[in-house]
Each structure stands twice: as structure tokens, then as C-alpha cells.
């Protein structure tokens, strides 16, 4: 019976390459998919490209392929990634350079264009699309002239087209995370639109792999102390046949694959288990089963598929002002009281100087920076607190307002309560990118697969 094995090589832009390298070298896999994009990542890449037309993609992927590309090609391991970001052609040319350097003759790079709709937004608006916010907040007219990127989430079809044309590696922009894993499965098993349950299995294989180490013992809430060799954490691998679906990992590496670890990733970002919406299929995982089937091996069953949505998600990134985040640490005794007083001094100065802000956040790292208003802070705890870091974050409409607070922090070492220390250098004002999720008709998007062969 035919079996297809696909590994999750990266969970985000900036993830460690170690597990992907080990997977290619030690695991028996047919494909590896590497996820680099989140909703804000594209906006960051777009800003990079605006400064440098050669930038705008995940260069980490090129470094990874320099390490394992030739071996993956020799072993016929297909690699699929959304590392193209906002400059897909730039990523393709960079990978071509690696392939030429490694003498990978005949190597085929597939890539997909058409998800970047930034230049089409005015025309689409003129034709009647209103880009209503999926969260039912805001007025599009207030942000339509501030948009920096507009990328649509799309499914497996153009990736399958690339694989059908012999692509050894496929580079995309904003393909849906799980679609990168579904595509090779759909290609290998010849799944069609009407094969809803099979497509749903493929989506959940991707869902269990797309976050890399989070699916194999990383960020493991249930029993993190029990995860072996976390310094050598292996990433998960999905093995599928026409009838069975297992999650495992590479041999001779750290991490674990258990029912509980799979459960945590299974429900990650799933709002409605009966209707997990993706561009390819709506997944019903409400009756899913996870069964331990040996060491580091879990069998997945009970996945069902429903009709795919008529609309596609379009994520707009827009300029939403400026922010500055700055820190000042205080030592025992009375660290919290000193930090509070320093914050009061700063706010009095800012009011006196006329600083205007849209939002301000003052918290105390070590006490309530994570748990906010539900953090337990009692007198006994405060007496024993060795140190507290004051953190002030401000968002403004105008850059000059954000800049006002920066020169006021360092002087508090000598001009404020005792025991203060300044670290990390002066803060810098950065742009704030807001997210505007909306839906558009499928026929508004034209995706095109391409192939580039390295001679």
C-alpha cells in the first residue's frame, strides 16, 4: 500500500533549522514543508522590500537549503515553503543561486504568484467590494489609503500544479499553512475536490505539523518536564496511506509524540471543531480520535470534510501609527513601589510636555506583564521581590509624540527613585502595522504556477 511521509521543517520565521536538517539526513520522508509566515510577517517583509527591492522573503530558507538542498534533491525529498513572502521571484533567484553553486543540474523550482493584491485594491473597491472587517470593527475608508500589503490565503491547487510539472521545491507567498502539506498528499493520492474526507485528513496532517516543534514536545503544557532531549528537539512527521494516518518523528532526536502532545496542537487556533475553515475544505474534527500506536507514534482517525468556503480570506496590513517600548529596572527593597513612582514621574512629564497618545500600557515584568489584571500581587510577595522591570509601551498617531518619552528614561537612574538601572540602549520608534481581515470572492484571485529549471 502506498505511503507518503511528510515532515514539518519550520514553524515560523526565525525557527531553528536543526530539526529540518536532521529530518532530511535521518528520516525516511518524501516531502518536507517549511512554514515561515504569520499575518504580520508579510507586513514586515513588505517594509523590508520597500527599503531594499532584493529583500522581502525569508532568507533563513535559503540558508537552510544551502545546508540540505543538494541532499534533499539526491534523496528525492520534495520541499515546499511559503518563504517567498512578499518577493517570491527574489526567493526563487536566491534558491537558483544555491542550486547552481551546489551543481544541482536539472533541479526544478516551482513557484506560485498572484496572492499579492495590493495594486488591485482600488479597482476592486471601485467594482463594489467593500472589504468589510471579519471582526466587524472599523471603517475601511479610514485605512484604505494606509494599506501596505494585501495578501490572500489560498489552497493547494497551484502547488499541486507545480508538483505535477516535476518541481523539486515549491515556493509560495501566502498559501495557507496547511495547504503546503495537503498539496503533496493530494498530488500523490490524486485527491480531487469531491474527496472531502481525504482533503480534510491532509489538512489536519498539515495542522499537526505546521508549528514545527510545538507538535512534538515544544511549548508542551501537559508535562514539559518529561520531554526528552529538548536541546535536540525533533519535529513531527505525518505518514498517510489511503486508509491510515499517523504522526511520528525522526529517529535519534529529542521530543515526543503522544496523544496529549497531539491534542494540544490539534486544537491550536481551532475556533469551531465542527467547522475548521480552510481554502480547500471545511474540516469537522469534532469526532476525531487520537490513539497511541507505539512509542512516538499516534494514529489519527475520525476526520471528516465538508464543502469548502465560497470566499477566500484577504489579510490587509495597514499603517496604524507609531510605537515605542522602553524599560527601566529597579532593585530590592521596595522595587515595585519605586517602579510605580518612576512611571508616575514619566507620565507627569509627558502630560506637561503635551504628548498625545492613542494607547498606553504600563506593566511590571516579574509581577503582572503576562497575567495583567488577574496577577496575584500581595504585600508579602512585594516584600520578597528582588527586582522589577518597568515597561512602558506607547502608541501614537504622530512619530514626534512617540519620540518624546525616549530621552526621559535614562535620566531616571539619577533623577528618580533609587536602585534604577537602564539597559539595552535607547528605545527606537517603530511603525505599527494593523491587521484588517476580510473576505473576497474566489474569482477575484488569479494564481499562476511557474517552473524554473536549473541547467
C-alpha positions in Angstrom: 0.0 0.0 0.0 1.3 3.4 -1.0 2.6 5.5 1.9 3.5 9.2 1.8 5.6 10.7 4.6 5.9 14.5 5.0 7.8 16.4 7.7 7.2 19.8 9.3 10.6 21.6 8.8 9.9 25.0 10.2 7.2 26.5 12.5 7.8 30.2 11.9 10.3 32.8 10.5 13.3 32.6 12.8 12.8 28.9 13.9 15.8 26.7 14.4 17.0 24.8 11.3 18.4 21.9 13.3 15.3 19.7 13.2 14.8 20.2 9.4 18.5 19.3 8.8 18.2 16.2 11.0 15.0 15.2 9.3 16.5 15.3 5.8 19.6 13.4 6.9 18.0 10.8 9.2 14.3 10.4 8.5 12.6 8.4 5.7 10.4 11.2 4.3 9.1 12.0 0.8 8.4 15.7 1.4 9.2 18.4 3.9 7.2 21.6 4.3 8.6 24.8 5.9 6.2 27.4 7.3 7.6 30.9 7.7 4.6 33.2 7.5 2.2 34.7 10.1 -0.3 37.5 9.4 2.1 40.3 10.5 5.1 38.7 8.8 4.1 39.8 5.4 3.8 43.4 6.5 7.3 43.2 7.9 8.6 41.7 4.7 6.8 44.4 2.7 8.6 47.1 4.7 11.9 45.3 4.1 11.2 45.2 0.4 10.3 48.9 0.3 13.7 49.7 1.7 15.5 47.1 -0.5 13.9 45.6 -3.6 16.0 42.5 -3.2 14.5 41.8 0.2 11.0 40.7 1.3 11.4 36.9 1.6 12.7 34.6 4.3 16.4 34.4 3.8 16.5 31.7 6.5 15.1 29.3 4.0 17.9 30.0 1.5 20.4 29.3 4.3 18.6 26.1 5.1 18.6 24.9 1.5 22.3 25.7 1.2 22.8 23.2 4.0 20.3 20.4 2.9 19.2 21.3 -0.6 21.6 19.0 -2.5 21.0 16.1 -0.2 17.2 16.5 -0.4 17.5 16.6 -4.2 19.6 13.5 -4.3 17.1 11.7 -2.0 14.2 13.0 -4.0 12.7 14.8 -0.9 10.3 17.5 -2.2 10.5 20.7 -0.3 7.5 23.1 -0.1 7.6 26.5 1.6 5.8 29.9 1.8 9.2 31.6 2.4 8.6 33.6 -0.8 6.7 36.1 1.3 6.4 39.4 -0.5 9.2 38.7 -3.0 8.6 35.3 -4.4 10.8 35.9 -7.5 13.6 37.1 -5.3 13.4 33.9 -3.3 13.4 31.8 -6.5 16.5 33.5 -7.8 18.3 33.1 -4.5 17.5 29.4 -4.4 18.6 29.1 -8.0 21.9 30.6 -7.0 22.3 27.9 -4.3 21.3 25.1 -6.8 23.9 26.4 -9.3 26.5 26.6 -6.5 25.8 23.0 -5.5 25.7 21.8 -9.1 22.1 20.6 -8.8 21.6 20.2 -12.6 18.0 19.6 -13.7 16.7 20.9 -10.3 13.2 22.4 -10.8 11.9 25.2 -8.7 8.2 25.7 -8.8 6.6 28.9 -7.6 3.2 30.5 -7.3 2.3 34.1 -7.9 -0.9 36.0 -7.7 -1.6 36.2 -3.9 -0.4 39.8 -3.7 -3.4 42.0 -4.5 -2.1 45.4 -3.2 -2.2 47.1 -6.6 -5.7 45.7 -7.3 -7.4 47.0 -4.2 -8.6 50.4 -5.7 -10.1 48.7 -8.7 -11.8 46.0 -6.6 -13.2 48.7 -4.4 -14.5 50.7 -7.4 -16.2 47.5 -8.6 -18.1 47.2 -5.4 -16.1 45.1 -3.0 -16.3 46.8 0.4 -13.7 44.8 2.3 -15.8 44.5 5.5 -13.8 43.6 8.5 -14.3 40.0 9.6 -14.2 41.1 13.2 -16.9 43.7 12.5 -14.8 46.7 13.6 -13.6 49.8 12.0 -14.4 51.6 8.7 -12.4 50.6 5.6 -12.4 54.1 4.4 -10.2 55.1 7.3 -7.5 52.7 6.3 -7.8 52.2 2.5 -5.1 54.9 1.9 -2.7 53.4 4.5 -2.5 49.8 3.2 1.0 48.4 2.9 0.2 44.8 1.9 -2.8 42.8 0.7 -2.4 39.0 0.5 -4.9 36.3 0.0 -4.9 32.9 1.7 -5.1 30.2 -1.0 -5.2 26.4 -1.2 -3.4 23.5 -2.7 -4.3 23.8 -6.4 -1.4 25.8 -7.8 1.1 23.9 -5.6 -0.2 20.6 -7.0 0.2 22.1 -10.5 3.9 22.8 -9.7 4.4 19.3 -8.4 2.7 17.8 -11.5 5.3 19.7 -13.6 8.1 18.0 -11.7 9.0 20.7 -9.2 11.6 19.6 -6.6 10.9 22.6 -4.5 7.8 24.8 -4.5 8.0 28.4 -3.2 4.8 30.4 -2.4 3.7 33.6 -0.8 0.5 33.4 1.4 -0.5 29.9 0.7 -2.5 28.7 3.7 -0.1 26.9 6.2 -1.8 23.5 6.0 -2.2 23.7 2.2 1.6 23.3 1.9 1.2 19.9 3.5 -2.0 19.0 1.7 -0.6 19.7 -1.7 1.9 16.8 -1.9 -0.6 14.4 -0.4 -3.3 15.4 -2.9 -0.8 15.1 -5.7 0.4 11.7 -4.6 -3.0 10.2 -3.9 -4.8 12.1 -6.7 -7.4 13.6 -4.4 -10.0 15.8 -6.1 -12.4 18.5 -4.9 -15.1 15.9 -4.2 -12.8 13.8 -1.9 -13.7 15.8 1.1 -12.7 13.4 3.9 -9.3 12.8 2.3 -8.7 16.5 1.8 -9.7 17.0 5.5 -7.2 14.4 6.6 -4.5 16.2 4.6 -5.4 19.5 6.2 -5.1 18.0 9.7 -1.8 16.4 8.8 -0.6 19.9 7.9 -2.2 21.4 11.1 -0.3 18.9 13.3 3.0 19.7 11.5 2.8 23.4 10.6 4.1 24.7 14.0 7.2 22.5 14.0 8.4 21.6 17.5 5.2 22.7 19.1 3.7 19.5 17.8 6.5 17.2 19.2 7.0 18.4 22.8 8.0 22.0 22.4 5.7 24.5 24.3 4.2 21.4 25.9 1.8 22.4 28.7 0.8 18.9 29.8 4.2 17.5 31.0 7.1 19.7 29.8 9.5 18.2 32.3 9.0 14.8 30.7 10.1 15.8 27.2 13.4 14.1 26.5 16.5 15.8 24.9 14.7 19.1 24.3 18.1 20.5 23.2 17.8 18.1 20.2 14.1 18.5 19.7 12.8 16.7 16.6 9.9 18.0 14.6 6.8 15.9 13.7 6.3 13.8 10.6 2.9 12.7 9.1 2.6 9.3 7.5 -0.5 8.7 5.4 -1.9 5.9 3.3 -5.3 5.8 1.6 -6.7 4.4 4.9 -4.4 5.3 7.7 -2.9 8.5 9.2 -0.1 8.5 11.8 2.0 11.2 13.4 5.6 10.4 14.4 9.1 12.0 14.3 12.6 11.3 13.0 14.8 8.7 14.7 17.6 9.6 17.1 16.3 13.0 18.2 14.6 14.6 21.2 11.0 15.4 21.7 7.9 13.1 22.0 4.8 12.2 20.1 1.9 11.3 22.4 -1.8 11.5 22.5 -1.5 14.6 24.7 1.1 16.4 22.6 -1.1 15.8 19.5 -4.2 17.0 21.3 -2.6 20.3 22.2 -1.6 21.0 18.6 -4.8 19.5 17.2 -6.9 22.2 18.9 -4.5 25.1 18.3 -6.2 28.0 16.6 -9.4 25.9 16.0 -12.4 28.0 17.0 -15.1 25.6 16.0 -14.0 21.9 15.8 -17.1 21.1 13.7 -16.2 23.8 11.1 -12.5 24.4 10.8 -12.4 26.6 7.7 -9.6 26.4 5.2 -9.4 27.4 1.5 -9.5 23.7 0.4 -12.1 22.2 2.7 -14.1 22.8 5.9 -12.9 20.2 8.4 -15.0 18.5 11.0 -12.7 17.2 13.7 -15.4 17.0 16.4 -15.4 13.2 16.3 -11.7 12.8 15.7 -9.7 10.1 17.6 -6.0 10.1 18.7 -4.6 6.7 19.7 -1.1 5.9 20.9 0.2 3.3 18.4 3.7 2.7 19.7 6.5 4.9 21.0 6.4 8.3 19.5 3.6 7.3 17.2 -0.1 8.4 17.3 -2.9 7.2 15.0 -5.3 9.8 13.9 -8.9 8.9 12.8 -12.4 10.3 12.6 -11.6 13.3 10.4 -14.4 14.4 8.1 -14.6 17.0 5.4 -17.3 19.4 4.3 -17.7 21.8 1.3 -15.0 24.5 1.1 -16.0 28.1 1.6 -17.1 30.3 -1.3 -14.9 33.2 -0.2 -11.2 33.5 0.5 -9.6 35.4 3.4 -7.7 38.5 2.4 -5.4 39.9 5.0 -4.7 43.7 4.7 -1.8 45.2 6.6 -2.1 49.0 7.1 0.0 51.7 8.8 -1.6 52.3 12.2 0.7 54.9 13.7 3.9 54.6 15.8 5.0 52.9 19.0 7.9 53.0 21.4 8.6 50.4 24.2 11.1 51.3 26.9 12.3 49.6 30.1 13.8 50.6 33.5 14.7 48.0 36.1 14.6 48.5 39.9 16.2 46.5 42.7 15.1 45.5 46.2 14.0 46.9 48.6 10.6 48.3 47.5 11.3 47.5 43.8 7.6 47.6 42.8 6.9 50.9 44.7 10.0 52.5 43.1 8.9 51.4 39.6 5.4 52.7 40.1 6.7 56.0 41.2 9.1 56.2 38.2 6.1 55.6 35.9 4.2 58.4 37.7 7.1 60.8 37.2 7.3 60.0 33.5 3.5 60.4 32.9 3.6 63.8 34.7 6.4 64.9 32.4 4.7 63.7 29.3 1.4 65.5 30.2 3.3 68.7 30.9 5.1 68.5 27.5 1.8 67.8 25.7 2.4 64.2 24.5 -0.6 62.8 22.7 -1.1 59.0 22.5 -3.7 56.6 21.2 -2.9 53.9 23.7 -0.5 53.4 26.7 0.4 50.2 28.5 2.4 50.3 31.8 3.2 47.0 33.4 5.9 45.4 35.7 7.9 42.5 34.3 8.1 39.9 37.1 4.8 40.8 38.5 2.0 41.4 36.0 3.4 41.7 32.5 1.9 38.4 31.4 -1.1 37.9 33.7 -2.2 41.6 33.7 -5.2 42.3 36.0 -5.5 38.7 37.2 -2.0 38.6 38.6 -1.8 38.0 42.3 0.2 40.8 44.0 0.1 40.9 47.8 2.3 42.7 50.3 4.2 39.6 51.3 5.2 38.9 47.7 6.3 42.6 47.2 8.5 42.5 50.3 10.4 39.5 48.8 10.6 40.7 45.3 14.2 41.1 44.3 13.7 43.2 41.2 11.1 44.6 38.9 11.4 45.9 35.4 9.1 48.8 34.5 7.9 48.5 30.9 6.1 51.4 29.2 4.6 51.0 25.7 3.0 53.9 23.9 1.2 54.0 20.6 0.7 57.4 18.9 -0.6 58.8 15.6 2.4 61.1 15.1 6.0 60.0 15.3 7.1 63.1 17.2 4.8 62.2 20.1 6.3 58.7 20.4 9.8 60.2 20.4 9.1 62.5 23.4 9.4 59.8 26.0 12.7 58.3 24.8 15.1 60.8 26.3 13.3 60.8 29.6 14.1 57.2 30.6 17.8 57.1 31.2 17.9 60.2 33.4 15.7 58.5 35.9 18.8 56.5 37.0 19.9 59.6 38.9 16.8 61.8 38.8 14.3 59.3 40.2 13.8 56.8 43.0 16.9 54.8 44.0 18.1 51.5 42.7 17.3 52.1 39.0 19.3 50.7 36.1 18.9 51.3 32.4 19.7 48.6 29.9 19.5 47.7 26.2 20.3 51.2 24.9 17.8 53.8 23.9 14.5 52.8 22.6 13.5 53.4 19.0 10.3 54.4 17.5 8.8 51.8 15.1 5.9 51.7 12.8 2.7 50.0 13.9 1.1 47.7 11.4 -2.6 47.0 11.9 -4.4 43.9 10.5 -7.6 44.1 8.6 -9.0 40.6 7.8 -11.7 40.4 5.2 -13.3 38.1 2.6 -13.2 38.2 -1.2 -14.7 36.0 -3.9 -12.5 33.3 -5.3 -12.9 34.6 -8.8 -11.2 37.8 -7.8 -7.9 35.9 -7.4 -5.8 34.6 -10.3 -3.0 32.3 -9.1 -0.3 31.2 -11.5 2.1 28.3 -11.1 5.6 28.5 -12.7 8.6 26.3 -13.1 12.3 27.4 -13.3 14.8 24.7 -14.2 18.4 24.9 -13.2 20.6 23.9 -16.1 
